[in-house]
Amino acid sequence: MKQAVAIGIVGTGNIFPAYLKTLQRCPRVRIVGVADADAALAQRRAQEAGVPARTLDELLAGEAELILNLTPPLAHHAVGLRVLEAGKHLFTEKPLAANFAHGRALVEAARARGLRIGCAPDTFLGAGAQALRALVDAGTVGTIRHGSGHFMVHGPDDWHPNPAFFYRAGAGPMLDIGVYHVTHLVHALGPVRTLRGSAHVTHARRPIRSGPNAGQVLEVEAPTHLVTLLGFAGGAEVALTTSFDVWRHTHAPIELYGDEGTLIGHDPNTFGGTVRWAVGRGPWQRAPGGRPYHQNSRGIGLIDMALALREGRPHRCSEALALHVLEVLDGAVEAGRSGATLTLTTTCERPAPLAGRLF
Ligand SMILES: NC(=O)c1ccc[n+]([C@@H]2O[C@H](COP(=O)([O-])OP(=O)(O)OC[C@H]3O[C@@H](n4cnc5c(N)ncnc54)[C@H](O)[C@@H]3O)[C@@H](O)[C@H]2O)c1
């Protein structure tokens, strides 16, 4: 058996425990250290996990082959570059970077050094997205011509203790959560070619309604309601709405309309969920179950990348996919603000479907 892939982790905040749980189940990877700008937090997390606490410098100088970056999006570019300059492969939380230019710089730095980048979200490796993909590939509802995607909530200003970040450039509903919808759509339908739409800052100032900062007023930079028409290279057009301005709605997260029928996808921010299809006016049918990864498996994309390194095959959460998705996210804001039709400069292959468990 080949040696387990040595992984170092930078960033031990909210999402860290979910990754830890997945990684600790896989005998083909081992965690060689964790680091955080908050050294006390890193110490505490390390102790709980039974792994060594390190500084980032120590992690980068040590035996790790692959660094998992769980810092906030605004730090992805700077931390990612340090990882690549140290000669390590990088897997980063979403989005690849806070803007397309920074994402492209990371991919160029990796390619120049012969290193790999992997990037979340990896929810498309879950049971729900794989079931939807199988229905598309089998032609169950014929050629997909149109579709819709919806992520609409009333923003985090009434529940998150520190919601300012969500309203700054580099965030907003499109970059923070639309990344899941766009990644799942590209996984199902292939790359996007054009974008047009609208983008609004509906309320330029938003009061924080609860928590330690209640009463403060946030200045909103990022558009909070975007309607984007994604024109796929394969011919389909999907209208995606992402919003922090909607209290309630009844739309499905993803609907795809084919010549012969309709497919309904699950929430792409999760791994499993009900996927349905109907042919013509026939009854709704549930996609067959039995696929792996229907519960929270964040980190499975990193494991796929670690195994791919050993097996000499492409990894599914690839840098090409992540950079293309980031261009779509950034482009949706730009196209929405300008009203122009934008033609994308990047493309990618659809990731290989996942037939069974990875290990
Ligand atoms: N929290 C979630 O539910 C969730 C879900 C999916 C994805 N994500 C993604 O995960 C990433 C992290 O999110 P989070 O919620 O865990 O954030 P967080 O703020 O809870 O944790 C981030 C950690 O990174 C550390 N950090 C920041 N800059 C650093 C640097 N330069 N060097 C070393 N450490 C640094 C911080 O001290 C903090 O402990 C983000 O990209 C986010 O989009 C989060």
The ligand as a Tripos MOL2 file, in Angstrom:
@<TRIPOS>MOLECULE
LIG
   44    48     1     0     0
SMALL
NO_CHARGES

@<TRIPOS>ATOM
      1 N1        -18.3510   28.1840    8.3630 N.am      1 LIG1
      2 C1        -19.0010   27.4900    7.4390 C.2       1 LIG1
      3 O1        -20.1040   26.9510    7.6630 O.2       1 LIG1
      4 C2        -18.3950   27.2850    6.0790 C.ar      1 LIG1
      5 C3        -19.0170   26.3950    5.2220 C.ar      1 LIG1
      6 C4        -18.4510   26.1390    3.9870 C.ar      1 LIG1
      7 C5        -17.2980   26.7980    3.6390 C.ar      1 LIG1
      8 N2        -16.7080   27.7060    4.4480 N.ar      1 LIG1
      9 C6        -15.4730   28.3550    3.9860 C.3       1 LIG1
     10 O2        -14.4180   27.9630    4.8600 O.3       1 LIG1
     11 C7        -13.4570   29.0100    4.9600 C.3       1 LIG1
     12 C8        -13.2820   29.3430    6.4180 C.3       1 LIG1
     13 O3        -14.5250   29.6960    6.9610 O.3       1 LIG1
     14 P1        -14.8040   29.6310    8.5410 P.3       1 LIG1
     15 O4        -16.2640   29.8450    8.6960 O.co2     1 LIG1
     16 O5        -14.1670   28.4160    9.1280 O.co2     1 LIG1
     17 O6        -14.0220   30.9450    8.9910 O.3       1 LIG1
     18 P2        -13.5330   31.3200   10.4690 P.3       1 LIG1
     19 O7        -13.3950   32.7950   10.4750 O.co2     1 LIG1
     20 O8        -14.3610   30.6560   11.5040 O.co2     1 LIG1
     21 O9        -12.0670   30.6330   10.5410 O.3       1 LIG1
     22 C9        -10.9860   31.0630    9.7720 C.3       1 LIG1
     23 C10        -9.7220   30.8960   10.5870 C.3       1 LIG1
     24 O10        -8.6190   31.2920    9.7640 O.3       1 LIG1
     25 C11        -7.6820   31.9910   10.5780 C.3       1 LIG1
     26 N3         -6.8790   32.8550    9.7160 N.ar      1 LIG1
     27 C12        -7.2980   33.9560    9.0500 C.ar      1 LIG1
     28 N4         -6.2940   34.4560    8.2930 N.ar      1 LIG1
     29 C13        -5.2290   33.6410    8.5010 C.ar      1 LIG1
     30 C14        -3.9150   33.6350    8.0100 C.ar      1 LIG1
     31 N5         -3.4970   34.5580    7.1490 N.pl3     1 LIG1
     32 N6         -3.0680   32.6670    8.4400 N.ar      1 LIG1
     33 C15        -3.4800   31.7340    9.3230 C.ar      1 LIG1
     34 N7         -4.7470   31.6870    9.8180 N.ar      1 LIG1
     35 C16        -5.6030   32.6310    9.4010 C.ar      1 LIG1
     36 C17        -8.5250   32.7520   11.5820 C.3       1 LIG1
     37 O11        -7.7820   33.0680   12.7520 O.3       1 LIG1
     38 C18        -9.6780   31.7770   11.8370 C.3       1 LIG1
     39 O12        -9.4580   30.9580   12.9730 O.3       1 LIG1
     40 C19       -13.9930   30.1550    4.1080 C.3       1 LIG1
     41 O13       -13.3820   30.1080    2.8420 O.3       1 LIG1
     42 C20       -15.4810   29.8630    3.9770 C.3       1 LIG1
     43 O14       -16.0060   30.3830    2.7590 O.3       1 LIG1
     44 C21       -17.2130   27.9330    5.6790 C.ar      1 LIG1
@<TRIPOS>BOND
     1     1     2 1
     2     2     3 2
     3     2     4 1
     4     4     5 ar
     5     4    44 ar
     6     5     6 ar
     7     6     7 ar
     8     7     8 ar
     9     8     9 1
    10     8    44 ar
    11     9    10 1
    12     9    42 1
    13    10    11 1
    14    11    12 1
    15    11    40 1
    16    12    13 1
    17    13    14 1
    18    14    15 2
    19    14    16 1
    20    14    17 1
    21    17    18 1
    22    18    19 2
    23    18    20 1
    24    18    21 1
    25    21    22 1
    26    22    23 1
    27    23    24 1
    28    23    38 1
    29    24    25 1
    30    25    26 1
    31    25    36 1
    32    26    27 ar
    33    26    35 ar
    34    27    28 ar
    35    28    29 ar
    36    29    30 ar
    37    29    35 ar
    38    30    31 1
    39    30    32 ar
    40    32    33 ar
    41    33    34 ar
    42    34    35 ar
    43    36    37 1
    44    36    38 1
    45    38    39 1
    46    40    41 1
    47    40    42 1
    48    42    43 1
@<TRIPOS>SUBSTRUCTURE
     1 LIG1         1 GROUP 0 **** ****
